[in-house]
Structures are given as C-alpha cells and as structure tokens.
C-alpha cells in the first residue's frame, strides 16, 4: 500500500497521498463523484455526471495520475464496482429507467445487463453482482454472471434476518472472503450468509494481511476489530468528527478524514470540507 487516494467532489480534484509520509504527492482535476480502484490496482476509475448532464468515466493511471481514457456514457452513474480485468460495473439511468451496465474500460463500450430498482448500490464478486438497498432492509439481490443475452435476467432475492439488516454501499474485504454492509452485517462472500455483526459504521478499513479492521461507528467511536473473526479489540472516542478511515498495517498509520472544530472559523466556506489527519496507531489513546 504505497498510496492513498481521495476524491474532493467540491473542488473536482483527485489526489494521491504517500502512505509512508502522509503528504500529498500529486493531484489532478476530474469530473465525477464516484471513485474506485481496479482489482489489479493498475487503474483508477472516476465516474459521474458532467455539467452538461452527460455521464462520464475517466480511466486514470494510479502512479502518474495521467488520464488514460475519457468515456462519454449514455447513463448517469449512481454506483460503480470494479470487476475482473478491464470490466467496470455500474448502475445508472439511461432515458429514465435504472439498469446495471458493464463497461469495457479499454474499448469504452457499454453493455446493459439487467434492470434494477433505483437507488441500489453494487458490489462485484467472482461470478455475480450483488445489489444492496441504500437504506437498511432485510433483503439483497444477486445476479449471476455472465448474463445470457437470450434470456430475461433473473435477480435472486436473498433474505436476511431482522437482526442482520443490510444497506449499501457494500464493501468487500481485500481477500474476497466477506461482504460488509454499512449496518455492520458481515456476510460470507461465497454464499451470502451471515458471518458476524459489528457496529453500524460510517467508514471501514480492513487490512487482511495485518489481521485487523478499523471502523468509525455512528456514535463517534473509532473501533479496532480482529480479522477474520470480527471481535472488538479496543476503541477510542475521537476529539473531532471523523467520517472516513484508511489503515496501512505496514506503516502502522491511520488516515482520517475529519472536521476539526478549531479550523472551521479560519477556513473559507467554499474551500472544501475537512482535513486529512495521519495518526500512528500506537499513539492512539495517549
């Protein structure tokens, strides 16, 4: 994990931060409010809707931040998820109805796979697309891949217990073992059955190699969980409002997107929202 990436939607800026030093190394102007990294780590995807109302996709080199390809889409992207190879999956609304589409990021072509209700989030898993509702619910949907173009796409509805509600956007662990909802419900990625339950969270960072996960829950606590058993290890009450977390196990650093009350008076209103704090895990609680 050499770099951390952020998308500043207020200023239309994509930035790269050196994970070792915590300093920004470079940034570029982009169009979009959705960001994801390809499965092989060799491409960044920024998608969104331009000021002219057209859908857009930019394929970006994560090392140089050079824009390799800019694609005009005929749908306004709502959610994106990187698939295998050069495939990017997204939900969006072409001409008033919402569909799941598969974009070949090298050729710039779009193939529509299936209709879906508006406002659902996506996660690609090997052999399927999983769709999560935006608000907590007791079911999710799964679509097997590849889709047979000669048949009507068949979404499978998967029910979960009231004690394990799901909502999106979902997050898959780097080793592909678990799928986690913002509600804190952890599912096995292979069969989508409940595996564990953690706090409802704003942001979650899992380092499978280091065997740990950090979550910012909705009550203002930063919690550390062991991985892969999801047992709570420790927690810290933060002195500021944090809404994003990323963890680098090799350097022992946490990166927190925060709103520091001390800076609110001095920051011009139109100059973005919040700061990035770099914290040594060993210094937490001191």
NORPEVEN-V125421 format. One record per backbone hydrogen bond with DSSP energy under -0.5 kcal/mol. NH is the residue of the N-H (numbers start at 0). CO is the residue of the C=O. If there is no record, write none. Layout:
nh	co
NH	CO
NH	CO
This chain:
nh	co
3	16
5	14
7	5
7	12
8	6
12	7
13	27
14	5
15	25
16	3
17	22
18	1
18	16
21	17
24	15
25	15
27	13
29	11
31	29
32	46
33	46
35	44
37	42
38	82
40	37
43	59
44	35
45	57
46	33
47	55
49	53
52	49
54	72
55	47
56	70
57	45
58	68
59	43
59	57
60	65
64	60
67	58
67	65
68	58
70	56
72	54
72	70
76	74
77	90
78	90
80	88
82	86
86	83
87	102
88	80
89	100
90	78
91	98
92	75
93	91
93	96
94	92
96	93
98	91
99	113
100	89
101	110
102	87
102	100
103	101
103	108
104	85
104	102
107	103
108	103
110	101
112	99
113	99
115	97
119	116
120	131
122	129
124	127
127	124
128	142
129	122
130	140
131	120
133	118
136	165
139	157
140	130
141	155
142	128
144	126
148	146
150	147
154	152
155	141
156	154
157	139
157	155
158	156
159	137
163	160
164	161
165	136
167	132
170	179
172	177
175	172
178	186
179	170
180	184
181	166
183	180
185	195
186	178
186	184
187	192
188	176
191	187
194	185
195	185
197	183
200	181
201	215
202	215
204	213
206	211
207	205
210	206
211	206
212	224
213	204
214	222
215	202
216	214
216	220
217	199
219	216
221	235
222	214
222	220
223	233
224	212
225	230
226	210
229	225
232	223
233	223
235	221
237	219
237	235
240	258
241	239
242	256
243	256
245	254
247	252
248	246
251	247
252	247
253	278
254	245
255	253
255	276
256	243
257	255
257	274
258	240
259	257
260	258
262	259
263	259
263	260
264	260
266	262
267	265
270	267
274	257
276	255
276	274
278	253
278	276
280	251
282	279
283	279
283	280
285	282
